[in-house]
Each structure stands twice: as C-alpha cells, then as structure tokens.
Amino acid sequence: MFSKRFVKVMVYLMLFAMVSSVVLYAVGMIMG
C-alpha cells in the first residue's frame, strides 16, 4: 500500500536526520 510505504520512508528520513544531527553535534563538541 502506498500510504504505508510513504509513512515508513518519512519515519526513516526523520530518524536519519536526527541521528546525523546528533553525530554532527558530537563531532563539533569533540573537535571544537
């Protein structure tokens, strides 16, 4: 079903954005 697949993709994108932002923040704290 299209809607379920779309929701799953949106959830994955949100999780990826959160993880990447946290990783970038941690790297900035370590390097800076």
PDBQT receptor file of N, H, CA, C and O in Angstrom, charges set to zero:
ATOM      1  N   MET A   1       0.842  -1.188   0.000  1.00  0.00    +0.000 N 
ATOM      2  CA  MET A   1       0.000   0.000   0.000  1.00  0.00    +0.000 C 
ATOM      3  C   MET A   1       0.885   1.250   0.000  1.00  0.00    +0.000 C 
ATOM      4  O   MET A   1       1.894   1.311   0.704  1.00  0.00    +0.000 OA
ATOM      5  N   PHE A   2       0.494   2.236  -0.795  1.00  0.00    +0.000 N 
ATOM      6  H   PHE A   2      -0.325   2.187  -1.366  1.00  0.00    +0.000 HD
ATOM      7  CA  PHE A   2       1.355   3.406  -0.999  1.00  0.00    +0.000 C 
ATOM      8  C   PHE A   2       1.517   4.220   0.286  1.00  0.00    +0.000 C 
ATOM      9  O   PHE A   2       2.625   4.627   0.635  1.00  0.00    +0.000 OA
ATOM     10  N   SER A   3       0.403   4.454   0.986  1.00  0.00    +0.000 N 
ATOM     11  H   SER A   3      -0.498   4.123   0.702  1.00  0.00    +0.000 HD
ATOM     12  CA  SER A   3       0.467   5.325   2.166  1.00  0.00    +0.000 C 
ATOM     13  C   SER A   3       1.378   4.728   3.242  1.00  0.00    +0.000 C 
ATOM     14  O   SER A   3       2.164   5.446   3.861  1.00  0.00    +0.000 OA
ATOM     15  N   LYS A   4       1.273   3.423   3.461  1.00  0.00    +0.000 N 
ATOM     16  H   LYS A   4       0.635   2.839   2.958  1.00  0.00    +0.000 HD
ATOM     17  CA  LYS A   4       2.121   2.792   4.477  1.00  0.00    +0.000 C 
ATOM     18  C   LYS A   4       3.591   2.933   4.092  1.00  0.00    +0.000 C 
ATOM     19  O   LYS A   4       4.425   3.280   4.927  1.00  0.00    +0.000 OA
ATOM     20  N   ARG A   5       3.906   2.663   2.823  1.00  0.00    +0.000 N 
ATOM     21  H   ARG A   5       3.228   2.381   2.144  1.00  0.00    +0.000 HD
ATOM     22  CA  ARG A   5       5.294   2.775   2.382  1.00  0.00    +0.000 C 
ATOM     23  C   ARG A   5       5.778   4.217   2.546  1.00  0.00    +0.000 C 
ATOM     24  O   ARG A   5       6.908   4.449   2.974  1.00  0.00    +0.000 OA
ATOM     25  N   PHE A   6       4.920   5.182   2.206  1.00  0.00    +0.000 N 
ATOM     26  H   PHE A   6       4.002   4.993   1.859  1.00  0.00    +0.000 HD
ATOM     27  CA  PHE A   6       5.300   6.592   2.316  1.00  0.00    +0.000 C 
ATOM     28  C   PHE A   6       5.583   6.955   3.772  1.00  0.00    +0.000 C 
ATOM     29  O   PHE A   6       6.555   7.649   4.071  1.00  0.00    +0.000 OA
ATOM     30  N   VAL A   7       4.724   6.478   4.673  1.00  0.00    +0.000 N 
ATOM     31  H   VAL A   7       3.935   5.914   4.430  1.00  0.00    +0.000 HD
ATOM     32  CA  VAL A   7       4.922   6.772   6.102  1.00  0.00    +0.000 C 
ATOM     33  C   VAL A   7       6.230   6.161   6.582  1.00  0.00    +0.000 C 
ATOM     34  O   VAL A   7       6.971   6.787   7.339  1.00  0.00    +0.000 OA
ATOM     35  N   LYS A   8       6.515   4.937   6.144  1.00  0.00    +0.000 N 
ATOM     36  H   LYS A   8       5.912   4.428   5.529  1.00  0.00    +0.000 HD
ATOM     37  CA  LYS A   8       7.750   4.279   6.572  1.00  0.00    +0.000 C 
ATOM     38  C   LYS A   8       8.965   5.062   6.091  1.00  0.00    +0.000 C 
ATOM     39  O   LYS A   8       9.931   5.245   6.832  1.00  0.00    +0.000 OA
ATOM     40  N   VAL A   9       8.909   5.521   4.844  1.00  0.00    +0.000 N 
ATOM     41  H   VAL A   9       8.124   5.372   4.242  1.00  0.00    +0.000 HD
ATOM     42  CA  VAL A   9      10.028   6.301   4.299  1.00  0.00    +0.000 C 
ATOM     43  C   VAL A   9      10.191   7.603   5.077  1.00  0.00    +0.000 C 
ATOM     44  O   VAL A   9      11.315   8.019   5.359  1.00  0.00    +0.000 OA
ATOM     45  N   MET A  10       9.081   8.246   5.424  1.00  0.00    +0.000 N 
ATOM     46  H   MET A  10       8.169   7.908   5.195  1.00  0.00    +0.000 HD
ATOM     47  CA  MET A  10       9.166   9.508   6.168  1.00  0.00    +0.000 C 
ATOM     48  C   MET A  10       9.779   9.265   7.544  1.00  0.00    +0.000 C 
ATOM     49  O   MET A  10      10.591  10.062   8.014  1.00  0.00    +0.000 OA
ATOM     50  N   VAL A  11       9.388   8.159   8.192  1.00  0.00    +0.000 N 
ATOM     51  H   VAL A  11       8.729   7.512   7.810  1.00  0.00    +0.000 HD
ATOM     52  CA  VAL A  11       9.945   7.847   9.515  1.00  0.00    +0.000 C 
ATOM     53  C   VAL A  11      11.441   7.595   9.411  1.00  0.00    +0.000 C 
ATOM     54  O   VAL A  11      12.213   8.058  10.251  1.00  0.00    +0.000 OA
ATOM     55  N   TYR A  12      11.854   6.855   8.372  1.00  0.00    +0.000 N 
ATOM     56  H   TYR A  12      11.227   6.479   7.689  1.00  0.00    +0.000 HD
ATOM     57  CA  TYR A  12      13.284   6.584   8.199  1.00  0.00    +0.000 C 
ATOM     58  C   TYR A  12      14.050   7.883   7.985  1.00  0.00    +0.000 C 
ATOM     59  O   TYR A  12      15.135   8.069   8.537  1.00  0.00    +0.000 OA
ATOM     60  N   LEU A  13      13.476   8.791   7.172  1.00  0.00    +0.000 N 
ATOM     61  H   LEU A  13      12.595   8.639   6.723  1.00  0.00    +0.000 HD
ATOM     62  CA  LEU A  13      14.157  10.060   6.901  1.00  0.00    +0.000 C 
ATOM     63  C   LEU A  13      14.285  10.880   8.184  1.00  0.00    +0.000 C 
ATOM     64  O   LEU A  13      15.326  11.488   8.431  1.00  0.00    +0.000 OA
ATOM     65  N   MET A  14      13.232  10.898   8.997  1.00  0.00    +0.000 N 
ATOM     66  H   MET A  14      12.386  10.405   8.796  1.00  0.00    +0.000 HD
ATOM     67  CA  MET A  14      13.285  11.664  10.246  1.00  0.00    +0.000 C 
ATOM     68  C   MET A  14      14.333  11.076  11.192  1.00  0.00    +0.000 C 
ATOM     69  O   MET A  14      15.091  11.815  11.821  1.00  0.00    +0.000 OA
ATOM     70  N   LEU A  15      14.373   9.751  11.287  1.00  0.00    +0.000 N 
ATOM     71  H   LEU A  15      13.758   9.152  10.776  1.00  0.00    +0.000 HD
ATOM     72  CA  LEU A  15      15.363   9.111  12.161  1.00  0.00    +0.000 C 
ATOM     73  C   LEU A  15      16.773   9.402  11.663  1.00  0.00    +0.000 C 
ATOM     74  O   LEU A  15      17.667   9.692  12.458  1.00  0.00    +0.000 OA
ATOM     75  N   PHE A  16      16.976   9.326  10.341  1.00  0.00    +0.000 N 
ATOM     76  H   PHE A  16      16.250   9.090   9.695  1.00  0.00    +0.000 HD
ATOM     77  CA  PHE A  16      18.293   9.590   9.770  1.00  0.00    +0.000 C 
ATOM     78  C   PHE A  16      18.715  11.030  10.049  1.00  0.00    +0.000 C 
ATOM     79  O   PHE A  16      19.872  11.287  10.380  1.00  0.00    +0.000 OA
ATOM     80  N   ALA A  17      17.771  11.972   9.915  1.00  0.00    +0.000 N 
ATOM     81  H   ALA A  17      16.831  11.763   9.646  1.00  0.00    +0.000 HD
ATOM     82  CA  ALA A  17      18.092  13.382  10.169  1.00  0.00    +0.000 C 
ATOM     83  C   ALA A  17      18.474  13.579  11.637  1.00  0.00    +0.000 C 
ATOM     84  O   ALA A  17      19.429  14.294  11.943  1.00  0.00    +0.000 OA
ATOM     85  N   MET A  18      17.734  12.950  12.535  1.00  0.00    +0.000 N 
ATOM     86  H   MET A  18      16.958  12.369  12.287  1.00  0.00    +0.000 HD
ATOM     87  CA  MET A  18      18.033  13.092  13.962  1.00  0.00    +0.000 C 
ATOM     88  C   MET A  18      19.410  12.513  14.289  1.00  0.00    +0.000 C 
ATOM     89  O   MET A  18      20.202  13.143  14.990  1.00  0.00    +0.000 OA
ATOM     90  N   VAL A  19      19.691  11.317  13.782  1.00  0.00    +0.000 N 
ATOM     91  H   VAL A  19      19.048  10.805  13.213  1.00  0.00    +0.000 HD
ATOM     92  CA  VAL A  19      20.976  10.670  14.069  1.00  0.00    +0.000 C 
ATOM     93  C   VAL A  19      22.126  11.488  13.491  1.00  0.00    +0.000 C 
ATOM     94  O   VAL A  19      23.145  11.687  14.153  1.00  0.00    +0.000 OA
ATOM     95  N   SER A  20      21.964  11.961  12.253  1.00  0.00    +0.000 N 
ATOM     96  H   SER A  20      21.136  11.799  11.715  1.00  0.00    +0.000 HD
ATOM     97  CA  SER A  20      23.045  12.721  11.619  1.00  0.00    +0.000 C 
ATOM     98  C   SER A  20      23.291  14.028  12.366  1.00  0.00    +0.000 C 
ATOM     99  O   SER A  20      24.439  14.441  12.533  1.00  0.00    +0.000 OA
ATOM    100  N   SER A  21      22.211  14.687  12.819  1.00  0.00    +0.000 N 
ATOM    101  H   SER A  21      21.279  14.352  12.684  1.00  0.00    +0.000 HD
ATOM    102  CA  SER A  21      22.386  15.951  13.544  1.00  0.00    +0.000 C 
ATOM    103  C   SER A  21      23.088  15.697  14.878  1.00  0.00    +0.000 C 
ATOM    104  O   SER A  21      23.954  16.473  15.282  1.00  0.00    +0.000 OA
ATOM    105  N   VAL A  22      22.718  14.616  15.560  1.00  0.00    +0.000 N 
ATOM    106  H   VAL A  22      22.015  13.985  15.232  1.00  0.00    +0.000 HD
ATOM    107  CA  VAL A  22      23.359  14.291  16.839  1.00  0.00    +0.000 C 
ATOM    108  C   VAL A  22      24.836  13.970  16.619  1.00  0.00    +0.000 C 
ATOM    109  O   VAL A  22      25.688  14.394  17.400  1.00  0.00    +0.000 OA
ATOM    110  N   VAL A  23      25.137  13.226  15.563  1.00  0.00    +0.000 N 
ATOM    111  H   VAL A  23      24.445  12.882  14.928  1.00  0.00    +0.000 HD
ATOM    112  CA  VAL A  23      26.533  12.870  15.275  1.00  0.00    +0.000 C 
ATOM    113  C   VAL A  23      27.334  14.128  14.956  1.00  0.00    +0.000 C 
ATOM    114  O   VAL A  23      28.452  14.297  15.442  1.00  0.00    +0.000 OA
ATOM    115  N   LEU A  24      26.759  15.011  14.135  1.00  0.00    +0.000 N 
ATOM    116  H   LEU A  24      25.851  14.873  13.740  1.00  0.00    +0.000 HD
ATOM    117  CA  LEU A  24      27.466  16.250  13.796  1.00  0.00    +0.000 C 
ATOM    118  C   LEU A  24      27.692  17.092  15.050  1.00  0.00    +0.000 C 
ATOM    119  O   LEU A  24      28.756  17.692  15.204  1.00  0.00    +0.000 OA
ATOM    120  N   TYR A  25      26.709  17.144  15.943  1.00  0.00    +0.000 N 
ATOM    121  H   TYR A  25      25.845  16.656  15.818  1.00  0.00    +0.000 HD
ATOM    122  CA  TYR A  25      26.844  17.911  17.184  1.00  0.00    +0.000 C 
ATOM    123  C   TYR A  25      27.960  17.317  18.049  1.00  0.00    +0.000 C 
ATOM    124  O   TYR A  25      28.768  18.053  18.614  1.00  0.00    +0.000 OA
ATOM    125  N   ALA A  26      28.001  15.991  18.150  1.00  0.00    +0.000 N 
ATOM    126  H   ALA A  26      27.344  15.393  17.690  1.00  0.00    +0.000 HD
ATOM    127  CA  ALA A  26      29.037  15.341  18.955  1.00  0.00    +0.000 C 
ATOM    128  C   ALA A  26      30.415  15.600  18.354  1.00  0.00    +0.000 C 
ATOM    129  O   ALA A  26      31.365  15.890  19.080  1.00  0.00    +0.000 OA
ATOM    130  N   VAL A  27      30.526  15.496  17.034  1.00  0.00    +0.000 N 
ATOM    131  H   VAL A  27      29.754  15.260  16.444  1.00  0.00    +0.000 HD
ATOM    132  CA  VAL A  27      31.817  15.746  16.374  1.00  0.00    +0.000 C 
ATOM    133  C   VAL A  27      32.239  17.194  16.604  1.00  0.00    +0.000 C 
ATOM    134  O   VAL A  27      33.416  17.469  16.841  1.00  0.00    +0.000 OA
ATOM    135  N   GLY A  28      31.286  18.117  16.535  1.00  0.00    +0.000 N 
ATOM    136  H   GLY A  28      30.330  17.894  16.342  1.00  0.00    +0.000 HD
ATOM    137  CA  GLY A  28      31.611  19.522  16.768  1.00  0.00    +0.000 C 
ATOM    138  C   GLY A  28      32.095  19.745  18.195  1.00  0.00    +0.000 C 
ATOM    139  O   GLY A  28      33.027  20.518  18.416  1.00  0.00    +0.000 OA
ATOM    140  N   MET A  29      31.478  19.082  19.159  1.00  0.00    +0.000 N 
ATOM    141  H   MET A  29      30.721  18.454  18.979  1.00  0.00    +0.000 HD
ATOM    142  CA  MET A  29      31.891  19.242  20.547  1.00  0.00    +0.000 C 
ATOM    143  C   MET A  29      33.287  18.655  20.763  1.00  0.00    +0.000 C 
ATOM    144  O   MET A  29      34.091  19.217  21.506  1.00  0.00    +0.000 OA
ATOM    145  N   ILE A  30      33.572  17.521  20.109  1.00  0.00    +0.000 N 
ATOM    146  H   ILE A  30      32.918  17.064  19.505  1.00  0.00    +0.000 HD
ATOM    147  CA  ILE A  30      34.879  16.876  20.278  1.00  0.00    +0.000 C 
ATOM    148  C   ILE A  30      35.964  17.697  19.581  1.00  0.00    +0.000 C 
ATOM    149  O   ILE A  30      37.024  17.941  20.158  1.00  0.00    +0.000 OA
ATOM    150  N   MET A  31      35.710  18.118  18.363  1.00  0.00    +0.000 N 
ATOM    151  H   MET A  31      34.849  17.920  17.894  1.00  0.00    +0.000 HD
ATOM    152  CA  MET A  31      36.714  18.843  17.587  1.00  0.00    +0.000 C 
ATOM    153  C   MET A  31      36.875  20.267  18.109  1.00  0.00    +0.000 C 
ATOM    154  O   MET A  31      37.992  20.774  18.218  1.00  0.00    +0.000 OA
ATOM    155  N   GLY A  32      35.754  20.910  18.431  1.00  0.00    +0.000 N 
ATOM    156  H   GLY A  32      34.846  20.498  18.343  1.00  0.00    +0.000 HD
ATOM    157  CA  GLY A  32      35.802  22.305  18.850  1.00  0.00    +0.000 C 
ATOM    158  C   GLY A  32      36.313  22.417  20.270  1.00  0.00    +0.000 C 
ATOM    159  O   GLY A  32      36.424  23.523  20.801  1.00  0.00    +0.000 OA
TER     160      GLY A  32
